[in-house]
Amino acid sequence: MMKAYIEILRPVNAIMAVVSIVLIALIAWKFNLDVLVAAIIVFMATGAGNTINDYFDYEIDAVNRPERPIPSGRVSREAAGAYSLVLFVLASVLGFFLGSLPGIIVVGSSLLMTYYAHTLKRKCLIGNLVISFLTGLSFVFGGVIVGEIVKAAYIGFYAFLMTMAREIIKDMEDIEGDKMEGATTLPIRYGHRISSIIAAIFMFTASLTSPILYIINVFGILYIPALVLAIIVFIRAAFKILADPRKETAGKVSKQIKIGMGITFIAFALGSKTLTKMILGL
């Protein structure tokens, strides 16, 4: 029973969200109680968002993800709804513990995640934009906590671009269940070919402009080697989905994008001036 309640949070995704706080803390080289609380908030809020998403998507998941806790019968829909509410409230209380601005960000994000799961997810591109915005906002939230808002905003922008690409690809993968639910995602409305082109544009944009952060001195020299590897992953993923925009390919490309995002975050961490000085002994 407890395992199902942990699973519905999608802990791997929630931990990935926590990376935003850890990364900004590394860049600012600040590790204190506020950072720990911020990491807990992001984990709880992300988990709550995943849970409320499953609450509203139980019919779609019965087709696309029948193994998930609600469609498999391991967690009741009512219990999932109550669970997500408790997590949202606790995350919001902790947010105000850190200050009025962090609290407002957490409450606003919680409301937006709920509205997304209920309504916006099924609307063409709007749902993708919301998730991508929330992903970028988690970095800004970390920046507010440690006092590195400008750098966090740069990172948040690239997280937004990469997440937009992955969200569109995921919609291509989930098209059958989305059709049954009456959703109007980009692949449903305009087809796999157009969707693959738009997703590739986001990948190309992120890849080709990201070196600017080194040029304008946001990150140090160690940013470049890891970034080059990430760019290779993204470019390959973009050409792969352009060459074969089928559901089966979308699933593989989605995983490649996730790997590319992970490498990019490593590049951000290595490129921070503090780590660069420590590693190079400058």
N, C-alpha and C positions, 0 to 999 in steps of 0.2 A: 504493500500500500504506500509506504513512505517513498519507495523508489519511484512510483508513478508521479508523485507530487514534486519530486526533484526533476524528473524527466520533462514534465510539462513546462518547466522554466526554461528548457533548452540551455542547460548550464554552460555548454561549450560556447554558445553564442553570447550568453551573458558575460562569461569570462572574457571573451573577445572585446566586448564593450568596455570592460574594466581596463583593458589595455590602453584605452584612451587616457585614463587618469594616470596610469603608471608611466606612460610615455611622456606626458606633459610634466610629471614630477621629475622624471629623469632629465628632461631638457632644462628645467628650472633648478635641478639638483636640490629639491626640497622634499623631505620625507618626514612628515609629522602626523599628529592625530587627525588634522583636517583632511589630509590626503587619504588616510585609511577610511575615514567616515565617507568621503566622497566616493571611494571605490565600492564601499558597501551599498551606498545609495544607487550607483549606476547598475550594480548587479541586481539589486532588488527591483528597481524600476524596469530594467530590461526584461527580467523574468516575469514581472507582472504584465508587461506589454505582450510578451509571447503567450502568456496564459489567457489574457482577454482576447487575443487574436484567435486562439484555439476555441474559445467559448463561442465566438460568433461564426467561426469557420467550420463547425463540426460537420456540416453536410458536405462541404468541399473536401474536407480531410477524409471523409468516409470513402472518397474516390481517389484523391491524390496521396493521402497519408493515412491509410486505415490502421497502421500500427501505433499511431499516436494515442496518448492516454484516454482522451474522451471518446473517439470512435471505437476504440478497442474495449471500452467499458470499464477500464481500470480507475477512471476518475469521472464522477458524475458531472454533468454540465453545470448544475447549480453550485456544486462544491468548487468548481474551477472559477466561477464568477466571484464567489465570496473570497476565495484565496487571492485572486488578483486585486480585489478592492483593499484587502488588509495590507498587501505588499505596497500598493500605491500610497496608502495613508502613512505607513511606517517610513517609506522613502521620503515623503513630503515633510514629515515631522523632523527627520534627520537633516533635511535640506535647510529648514529654518534654524536648526541648531548651528549651522555653519554661517548663517547670515540671511538677511532679507532677500538679496539678489539670488543666491543659490536656491533658496526656498521657492521663490517665484519661478525660477527655471524648472525646478522639479515638478511643481504643480502644473505649470503650463505644458510640460512634456507629457505628463501623465494624462492630462485631458486630451491632448492631441493624439496620443497613442490609442486611447479609447475611441475617439471619433474616427480615427483611421480604421480601426478594426471593424467598427459598426458600419461605416459609410464610405470613407474615402478610398479604401483598398480596392473597391470594385470600379473606380473611375479611371478612365484612360490617363495615364501619366501622373495624375495628381497623387495617387497613392504612392507611386515610386518617388516622387518629389518629397513627400512627407517623410518617408523612411530615410531617405538620403539626407534630408535636412536634420533629422533627429540624430543620425550618426555623426554628422559634422558638429552638431551642437554639444555632443558629449565631450568633444575635445575643448570646445570653448568653455564648457562648465569646468573642466579641469584647469583651464587657464585662469578663470575667475578665482579658483581656490588658491592657486600658487602665485598669482600675479604675473602671468605671462599670456595676456589676452591676445596680443598681436601675433605672436608665433602660433598660438593655439588656433587662431582664426585662419592662418595660412594652411595649417595641417587639416583643419576642419573642412576647408574648401576642397582639398584633394580627396579627403575621405568622402565628401559629397559626390564628386565626379565618379570615383571608383564604385561607390555603392549604387549610383544610378545605373551604371553598366550592368552590375550584377542583378539588380532588381528586374530590369527588363529581360535579361536572360532567364531568370527564374520564372517570369511570367510565360515565356516561351515553353518552358519545361512543364508548367502546370496548366496548360491551355484547356485540356479536356474537362477537368473539374471546375475550372473557372467558367467555362461555357454553361455547364449544368446549373451553376448558381446564378447565371444571368449577369456575370461581371462583364465590364467593357474595357478590359485591359488592352494595351497597345497591340499585342499579337492578335487578339480577337478582332479588333476593329480594323487594323491595317495589314495584318498578316506577318508571317515569320520573316520575310525578306526585308520589309521596311524596318521591322523591329531590330533585326540583326545589324542593319546599317546604322541606326541611331545608337545602339549599344556600342558599336565599334567606334563611332564618333567620340563618345565619352571616353573610351579607352585611349584613343589616339590623342585626344586633348590632354588628358592627365599625363600621358607618357611624354609627349613632346614639349610640354610647358614646365614640367616639374624641375628640370635643371635650373630654371630661373631662380629658385630658392637658394642655390649656391651662388649664382652670379650676383644677386643682390645682398649677399652676405648674411642670409638668415641661418644657413647651416654651413659647417666646415667641410673640409676636403673629404673626410671619411663618409660623407653623405653620398658621394658619387659612385664608388664601386658597387655598393648594395643597390643603389638606385638603377644602375645599368642593368643589373640582373632582373630587377622588378620590371623594367621597361621591356626587356626581352620577353618575359612571361606575358605581359599585357598585349604586346604587339602580336605574338603568336596566337593568343586567345582571340584577338580581334579578327585576324585573317582566317582562323579556323571557323568562326561562326559565320563569317561572310561567305566562305566557300561552301558551307554546308549548314544552312539555318534550320535544321530539323530539331525536334524535341530531344532526341537521343544525344545529339551534339551539344545542345544547350546544357544538359546536365553535366557533361564533362567540362565545358567552358566555365560554368559557374564555379566549379571546384578550382579551376586554374586561376580565376579572378581572386578567389579567396586566398590562394597561395601568394599571388602577386601583391595583394594588400598586406599580408603578413610581412613580406620582404620589404615593402615600402615603409612600414612602421619601424622595422629594424634600421632602415636607412635614416629615418628621421632621428632615431635615438643615437645612432653612431655619429650623425652629423651635428649634434648639439655641441656648442662650443666647449662646454665643461668636459664632456667625454672625449672630445678631440684632443684637448690639452692633456688629459690624463693618459690617454693611450699613446699619443705621440711624444709625451714628455715635454710639451712646450710650456 
